[in-house]
Amino acid sequence: MPWRESAAELERARSERSVVVPGERGELFGILTPPAPGAPDAGRCVILLTRPRSHRNRMWVEGARRLALAGFYAFRFDYHGCGDSGGDSGYLDPNQPYREDVVSAMRHLREHLGLSRFVLCGSCFDARTALSAFPDEGGAIDGLVFMAAPVMEMTTMTLVRADQKGLRHFGKALRNPENWSALASGERWRYMARVLARAARNRLRGSRESHELPLAESFLKHFQALVRSRARALFLYGLEDPEYESFRVAEKTVFPRLRPEERARFDVEVWPGTVHGFLEMKRQRETFARALAWIEALHPARETAGRVAGS
């Protein structure tokens, strides 16, 4: 492991406390890292969303202690059905995020520990879960790090990839039981009918572009709540990430409709290569460092210094 804790980080580790949050689907077990004494108060708690709560290579443990040294509270917890939390586990669909878990955690931290301002950070499913908190708690969220998350229905993404790879791949996708289980409801069938119709029109026109395929309704609903809030957001993707194929649709259709003052709150970064990979340690740590640096820039002292420098 490349991370070696400093004396200050070890002191933050000794100050950590366990927190048990009553949740709708089971108790949620988490760890709260308090800010270092003497650090300038950020007035915010960063909730680091992942499975399990340590993240890969214990990066969220490192991140929590680094943020605490900068004056932030940091909270990391296990979703229901994961790690030390209660409840049942299940198939993770980014379009059905664990909204109840993150909202329960925020409200518990507010009611029992007096933490009222939050920053949420996650990748893929965890990014969609962070975004899903905005309809309920958007007024309490100051920042969102949203990394490499699909923003179409998973069945739509299957169609996009199948169209890119040919009919043989499409037939293979249809033989996957998980793709059919996603169509359990009537609403999903209607959605798929629209997707198939648009894909057929694209094929007849000789076009393989995905920009005519629809974004997930859950993403649009939660994104609109983010826009209505006053929160800043960082959207981070890799150019070669499969998830970026869906986000490109949002770049072409959703972001251009934002008012200038709304668009100014959102940073979109598309890096060469992939961001979502699990095996490239160097890239993992690069994106980890970028997420932490972006969050640290939300510190009121940093924001004030930036305004003074720009005046």
VENMO-V795040 format. One record per pair of residues at least 12 apart in sequence whose C-alpha atoms are under 10 Angstrom apart, sorted by sequence separation. I is the first residue (numbers start at 1). J is the second residue. If there is no record, write none. Layout:
# VENMO-V795040
i & j
I & J
I & J
This chain:
# VENMO-V795040
i & j
18 & 30
19 & 31
33 & 45
48 & 60
64 & 76
106 & 118
158 & 170
161 & 173
162 & 174
198 & 210
235 & 247
275 & 287
17 & 30
18 & 31
19 & 32
32 & 45
33 & 46
47 & 60
48 & 61
61 & 74
120 & 133
131 & 144
199 & 212
17 & 31
18 & 32
32 & 46
60 & 74
61 & 75
130 & 144
131 & 145
159 & 173
198 & 212
199 & 213
16 & 31
17 & 32
18 & 33
32 & 47
48 & 63
60 & 75
61 & 76
130 & 145
131 & 146
158 & 173
159 & 174
198 & 213
16 & 32
17 & 33
48 & 64
60 & 76
130 & 146
158 & 174
197 & 213
198 & 214
271 & 287
15 & 32
16 & 33
17 & 34
46 & 63
47 & 64
127 & 144
129 & 146
195 & 212
196 & 213
251 & 268
15 & 33
16 & 34
46 & 64
80 & 98
102 & 120
127 & 145
128 & 146
155 & 173
195 & 213
13 & 32
14 & 33
15 & 34
16 & 35
45 & 64
79 & 98
118 & 137
127 & 146
128 & 147
155 & 174
194 & 213
195 & 214
13 & 33
15 & 35
80 & 100
117 & 137
118 & 138
126 & 146
127 & 147
128 & 148
194 & 214
12 & 33
13 & 34
15 & 36
46 & 67
55 & 76
79 & 100
80 & 101
118 & 139
119 & 140
120 & 141
125 & 146
126 & 147
127 & 148
128 & 149
158 & 179
12 & 34
31 & 53
45 & 67
46 & 68
53 & 75
54 & 76
79 & 101
117 & 139
118 & 140
119 & 141
120 & 142
121 & 143
122 & 144
123 & 145
124 & 146
125 & 147
126 & 148
127 & 149
128 & 150
192 & 214
12 & 35
30 & 53
31 & 54
45 & 68
53 & 76
54 & 77
78 & 101
79 & 102
116 & 139
117 & 140
118 & 141
119 & 142
120 & 143
121 & 144
122 & 145
123 & 146
124 & 147
125 & 148
126 & 149
127 & 150
128 & 151
155 & 178
191 & 214
12 & 36
29 & 53
52 & 76
53 & 77
54 & 78
77 & 101
102 & 126
116 & 140
117 & 141
118 & 142
119 & 143
120 & 144
121 & 145
122 & 146
123 & 147
124 & 148
125 & 149
155 & 179
11 & 36
12 & 37
42 & 67
51 & 76
52 & 77
53 & 78
77 & 102
115 & 140
116 & 141
117 & 142
118 & 143
119 & 144
120 & 145
121 & 146
122 & 147
123 & 148
124 & 149
125 & 150
154 & 179
155 & 180
191 & 216
42 & 68
45 & 71
46 & 72
47 & 73
48 & 74
49 & 75
50 & 76
51 & 77
52 & 78
53 & 79
103 & 129
117 & 143
118 & 144
119 & 145
120 & 146
121 & 147
122 & 148
123 & 149
124 & 150
191 & 217
244 & 270
9 & 36
41 & 68
44 & 71
45 & 72
46 & 73
47 & 74
48 & 75
49 & 76
50 & 77
51 & 78
52 & 79
98 & 125
99 & 126
102 & 129
103 & 130
106 & 133
122 & 149
123 & 150
124 & 151
155 & 182
267 & 294
8 & 36
33 & 61
42 & 70
43 & 71
44 & 72
45 & 73
46 & 74
47 & 75
48 & 76
49 & 77
50 & 78
51 & 79
77 & 105
97 & 125
98 & 126
101 & 129
102 & 130
154 & 182
155 & 183
35 & 64
36 & 65
39 & 68
40 & 69
41 & 70
42 & 71
43 & 72
44 & 73
45 & 74
46 & 75
47 & 76
48 & 77
49 & 78
50 & 79
53 & 82
54 & 83
76 & 105
96 & 125
97 & 126
99 & 128
100 & 129
101 & 130
102 & 131
103 & 132
104 & 133
153 & 182
241 & 270
31 & 61
34 & 64
35 & 65
36 & 66
39 & 69
40 & 70
41 & 71
42 & 72
43 & 73
44 & 74
45 & 75
46 & 76
47 & 77
49 & 79
52 & 82
53 & 83
75 & 105
94 & 124
95 & 125
97 & 127
98 & 128
99 & 129
102 & 132
103 & 133
107 & 137
110 & 140
216 & 246
220 & 250
224 & 254
232 & 262
233 & 263
239 & 269
240 & 270
241 & 271
244 & 274
33 & 64
34 & 65
35 & 66
36 & 67
37 & 68
38 & 69
39 & 70
40 & 71
41 & 72
42 & 73
51 & 82
52 & 83
53 & 84
75 & 106
93 & 124
94 & 125
97 & 128
98 & 129
99 & 130
102 & 133
103 & 134
106 & 137
215 & 246
219 & 250
223 & 254
227 & 258
231 & 262
232 & 263
233 & 264
234 & 265
235 & 266
236 & 267
237 & 268
238 & 269
239 & 270
240 & 271
241 & 272
243 & 274
244 & 275
32 & 64
33 & 65
35 & 67
36 & 68
37 & 69
38 & 70
39 & 71
40 & 72
41 & 73
51 & 83
52 & 84
93 & 125
94 & 126
96 & 128
97 & 129
98 & 130
99 & 131
100 & 132
101 & 133
103 & 135
214 & 246
215 & 247
227 & 259
230 & 262
232 & 264
233 & 265
234 & 266
235 & 267
236 & 268
237 & 269
238 & 270
239 & 271
240 & 272
241 & 273
242 & 274
243 & 275
244 & 276
31 & 64
32 & 65
33 & 66
34 & 67
35 & 68
36 & 69
38 & 71
39 & 72
92 & 125
94 & 127
95 & 128
96 & 129
97 & 130
99 & 132
100 & 133
103 & 136
155 & 188
159 & 192
213 & 246
229 & 262
232 & 265
233 & 266
234 & 267
235 & 268
236 & 269
237 & 270
238 & 271
239 & 272
240 & 273
241 & 274
243 & 276
33 & 67
34 & 68
35 & 69
36 & 70
37 & 71
75 & 109
92 & 126
94 & 128
95 & 129
97 & 131
98 & 132
99 & 133
103 & 137
106 & 140
211 & 245
215 & 249
220 & 254
228 & 262
231 & 265
232 & 266
233 & 267
234 & 268
235 & 269
236 & 270
237 & 271
238 & 272
239 & 273
240 & 274
241 & 275
242 & 276
33 & 68
34 & 69
35 & 70
36 & 71
93 & 128
94 & 129
97 & 132
98 & 133
99 & 134
102 & 137
106 & 141
153 & 188
156 & 191
160 & 195
210 & 245
211 & 246
214 & 249
215 & 250
227 & 262
230 & 265
231 & 266
232 & 267
233 & 268
234 & 269
235 & 270
236 & 271
237 & 272
238 & 273
239 & 274
240 & 275
241 & 276
32 & 68
33 & 69
35 & 71
36 & 72
96 & 132
97 & 133
99 & 135
100 & 136
155 & 191
156 & 192
159 & 195
163 & 199
209 & 245
210 & 246
211 & 247
213 & 249
214 & 250
226 & 262
227 & 263
237 & 273
238 & 274
239 & 275
240 & 276
241 & 277
34 & 71
35 & 72
36 & 73
95 & 132
99 & 136
155 & 192
159 & 196
163 & 200
211 & 248
212 & 249
237 & 274
238 & 275
34 & 72
35 & 73
153 & 191
156 & 194
210 & 248
211 & 249
215 & 253
227 & 265
237 & 275
238 & 276
33 & 72
34 & 73
35 & 74
153 & 192
156 & 195
160 & 199
163 & 202
210 & 249
211 & 250
214 & 253
215 & 254
227 & 266
236 & 275
237 & 276
238 & 277
33 & 73
34 & 74
155 & 195
156 & 196
159 & 199
163 & 203
209 & 249
211 & 251
212 & 252
236 & 276
32 & 73
33 & 74
34 & 75
211 & 252
212 & 253
32 & 74
33 & 75
73 & 115
153 & 195
211 & 253
31 & 74
32 & 75
33 & 76
156 & 199
31 & 75
32 & 76
74 & 118
164 & 208
30 & 75
31 & 76
32 & 77
73 & 118
74 & 119
75 & 120
163 & 208
164 & 209
30 & 76
31 & 77
72 & 118
73 & 119
74 & 120
163 & 209
164 & 210
29 & 76
30 & 77
31 & 78
72 & 119
163 & 210
13 & 61
16 & 64
29 & 77
30 & 78
160 & 208
13 & 62
16 & 65
28 & 77
29 & 78
30 & 79
160 & 209
161 & 210
28 & 78
29 & 79
160 & 210
237 & 287
13 & 64
27 & 78
28 & 79
29 & 80
159 & 210
236 & 287
12 & 64
13 & 65
27 & 79
28 & 80
9 & 62
12 & 65
26 & 79
27 & 80
28 & 81
29 & 82
30 & 83
49 & 102
157 & 210
160 & 213
3 & 57
11 & 65
12 & 66
25 & 79
26 & 80
27 & 81
28 & 82
29 & 83
30 & 84
156 & 210
159 & 213
236 & 290
2 & 57
3 & 58
9 & 64
10 & 65
13 & 68
25 & 80
26 & 81
28 & 83
29 & 84
30 & 85
47 & 102
94 & 149
95 & 150
236 & 291
1 & 57
3 & 59
9 & 65
12 & 68
19 & 75
21 & 77
23 & 79
24 & 80
25 & 81
28 & 84
29 & 85
94 & 150
95 & 151
157 & 213
234 & 290
235 & 291
1 & 58
5 & 62
8 & 65
9 & 66
12 & 69
18 & 75
19 & 76
20 & 77
23 & 80
27 & 84
28 & 85
29 & 86
93 & 150
94 & 151
95 & 152
96 & 153
156 & 213
234 & 291
1 & 59
4 & 62
8 & 66
9 & 67
11 & 69
16 & 74
17 & 75
18 & 76
19 & 77
27 & 85
28 & 86
47 & 105
94 & 152
95 & 153
156 & 214
157 & 215
3 & 62
9 & 68
16 & 75
18 & 77
26 & 85
27 & 86
28 & 87
47 & 106
94 & 153
95 & 154
156 & 215
5 & 65
6 & 66
8 & 68
9 & 69
25 & 85
26 & 86
27 & 87
93 & 153
94 & 154
156 & 216
234 & 294
5 & 66
8 & 69
25 & 86
26 & 87
45 & 106
93 & 154
152 & 213
153 & 214
233 & 294
234 & 295
23 & 85
25 & 87
26 & 88
152 & 214
153 & 215
154 & 216
233 & 295
23 & 86
24 & 87
25 & 88
151 & 214
152 & 215
153 & 216
232 & 295
20 & 84
21 & 85
22 & 86
23 & 87
25 & 89
45 & 109
151 & 215
152 & 216
153 & 217
20 & 85
45 & 110
150 & 215
151 & 216
152 & 217
153 & 218
150 & 216
151 & 217
152 & 218
153 & 219
232 & 298
151 & 218
152 & 219
151 & 219
152 & 220
150 & 219
151 & 220
45 & 115
44 & 115
45 & 116
46 & 117
47 & 118
48 & 119
49 & 120
50 & 121
43 & 115
44 & 116
45 & 117
46 & 118
47 & 119
48 & 120
49 & 121
50 & 122
25 & 98
28 & 101
43 & 116
44 & 117
45 & 118
46 & 119
47 & 120
48 & 121
49 & 122
50 & 123
27 & 101
28 & 102
43 & 117
44 & 118
45 & 119
46 & 120
47 & 121
48 & 122
49 & 123
50 & 124
51 & 125
25 & 100
26 & 101
30 & 105
42 & 117
43 & 118
44 & 119
45 & 120
46 & 121
47 & 122
48 & 123
50 & 125
51 & 126
24 & 100
25 & 101
28 & 104
29 & 105
49 & 125
50 & 126
23 & 100
24 & 101
27 & 104
28 & 105
32 & 109
49 & 126
50 & 127
23 & 101
48 & 126
49 & 127
22 & 101
23 & 102
48 & 127
50 & 129
21 & 101
23 & 103
24 & 104
49 & 129
23 & 104
49 & 130
161 & 242
22 & 104
23 & 105
48 & 130
144 & 226
160 & 242
21 & 104
22 & 105
47 & 130
143 & 226
21 & 105
138 & 222
161 & 245
20 & 105
21 & 106
23 & 108
141 & 226
157 & 242
160 & 245
19 & 105
21 & 107
22 & 108
132 & 218
135 & 221
136 & 222
139 & 225
143 & 229
149 & 235
157 & 243
160 & 246
21 & 108
91 & 178
131 & 218
132 & 219
134 & 221
135 & 222
138 & 225
139 & 226
142 & 229
143 & 230
144 & 231
145 & 232
146 & 233
147 & 234
148 & 235
149 & 236
20 & 108
21 & 109
131 & 219
134 & 222
135 & 223
137 & 225
138 & 226
141 & 229
142 & 230
143 & 231
144 & 232
145 & 233
146 & 234
147 & 235
148 & 236
149 & 237
157 & 245
19 & 108
93 & 182
132 & 221
133 & 222
134 & 223
135 & 224
136 & 225
137 & 226
138 & 227
139 & 228
140 & 229
141 & 230
142 & 231
143 & 232
144 & 233
145 & 234
146 & 235
147 & 236
148 & 237
157 & 246
19 & 109
128 & 218
131 & 221
132 & 222
134 & 224
135 & 225
138 & 228
139 & 229
140 & 230
141 & 231
142 & 232
143 & 233
144 & 234
145 & 235
146 & 236
147 & 237
148 & 238
156 & 246
128 & 219
131 & 222
132 & 223
134 & 225
135 & 226
138 & 229
139 & 230
140 & 231
141 & 232
142 & 233
143 & 234
144 & 235
145 & 236
146 & 237
147 & 238
150 & 241
152 & 243
130 & 222
131 & 223
133 & 225
134 & 226
137 & 229
138 & 230
139 & 231
149 & 241
150 & 242
151 & 243
154 & 246
129 & 222
131 & 224
132 & 225
133 & 226
134 & 227
135 & 228
138 & 231
148 & 241
149 & 242
150 & 243
151 & 244
152 & 245
153 & 246
128 & 222
131 & 225
132 & 226
134 & 228
135 & 229
148 & 242
149 & 243
150 & 244
151 & 245
152 & 246
46 & 141
128 & 223
131 & 226
134 & 229
148 & 243
149 & 244
150 & 245
151 & 246
152 & 247
44 & 140
45 & 141
46 & 142
147 & 243
148 & 244
150 & 246
151 & 247
44 & 141
45 & 142
46 & 143
47 & 144
48 & 145
134 & 231
147 & 244
149 & 246
150 & 247
151 & 248
152 & 249
44 & 142
46 & 144
149 & 247
151 & 249
152 & 250
44 & 143
148 & 247
151 & 250
131 & 233
127 & 235
119 & 231
121 & 233
123 & 235
118 & 231
119 & 232
120 & 233
121 & 234
123 & 236
119 & 233
123 & 237
124 & 243
95 & 216
97 & 218
94 & 216
95 & 217
96 & 218
143 & 265
144 & 266
145 & 267
146 & 268
147 & 269
148 & 270
95 & 218
96 & 219
143 & 266
94 & 218
95 & 219
94 & 219
148 & 274
148 & 275
149 & 276
147 & 275
148 & 276
147 & 276
148 & 277
147 & 287
147 & 291
145 & 290
146 & 291
145 & 291
144 & 291
145 & 292
145 & 294
144 & 294
145 & 295
143 & 294
144 & 295
123 & 275
124 & 276
143 & 295
123 & 276
142 & 295
143 & 298
142 & 298
122 & 291
121 & 291
121 & 292
121 & 295
120 & 295
119 & 295
119 & 298
56 & 278
72 & 295
57 & 281
72 & 296
56 & 281
59 & 284
63 & 288
67 & 292
71 & 296
59 & 285
62 & 288
63 & 289
66 & 292
67 & 293
70 & 296
57 & 284
72 & 299
56 & 284
57 & 285
60 & 288
63 & 291
64 & 292
67 & 295
71 & 299
59 & 288
63 & 292
67 & 296
70 & 299
59 & 289
66 & 296
46 & 295
42 & 296
44 & 298
44 & 299
42 & 298
43 & 299
44 & 300
42 & 299
43 & 300
41 & 299
42 & 300
40 & 299
41 & 300
42 & 301
40 & 300
41 & 301
42 & 302
40 & 301
2 & 281
2 & 285
